[in-house]
Amino acid sequence: MTFSSPADFYHVVKRAWSAETIPDAFDSANPCRNQCAVTALATQHFFGGDIFKTATKGGTHFYNRIDGRFWDLAADQFDEPIPYDNSPSSIGEAHEHATPAQLAALLANVARVHQEA
């Protein structure tokens, strides 16, 4: 399974977020909420690049830099502009906020959604 760009991936991943990808914090009214770490990990899985973070009023927010461009596929969760710090992060730090089981669930959901499309 490949995606032509992070934008292409975004259209799949936004339909793949679920209670399995963020247990105890899933918000059906805003499925993107709290999905940033697991989404950054999944994006890094498909496209490589680096994981970055920024501080928001809700806590640490994760996103990606791929080929020199920043991609925040979980920005939809916010109701105001994000004050990006562009602080380097890591896979390990993102995993402090998303378990391997959550990443596996998101990757499985992405595969299912991609196949349905």
CORVENHU-V847119 format. One record per run of one state. SS is the DSSP state (H for helix, E for strand, C for the rest). FROM is the first residue (numbers start at 1). LEN is the number of residues. If there is no record, write none. Layout:
ss=SS from=FROM len=LEN
ss=SS from=FROM len=LEN
This chain:
ss=C from=1 len=5
ss=H from=6 len=8
ss=C from=14 len=22
ss=H from=36 len=12
ss=C from=48 len=2
ss=E from=50 len=7
ss=C from=57 len=2
ss=E from=59 len=8
ss=C from=67 len=2
ss=E from=69 len=3
ss=C from=72 len=3
ss=H from=75 len=3
ss=C from=78 len=9
ss=E from=87 len=2
ss=C from=89 len=2
ss=H from=91 len=5
ss=C from=96 len=4
ss=H from=100 len=17
ss=C from=117 len=1
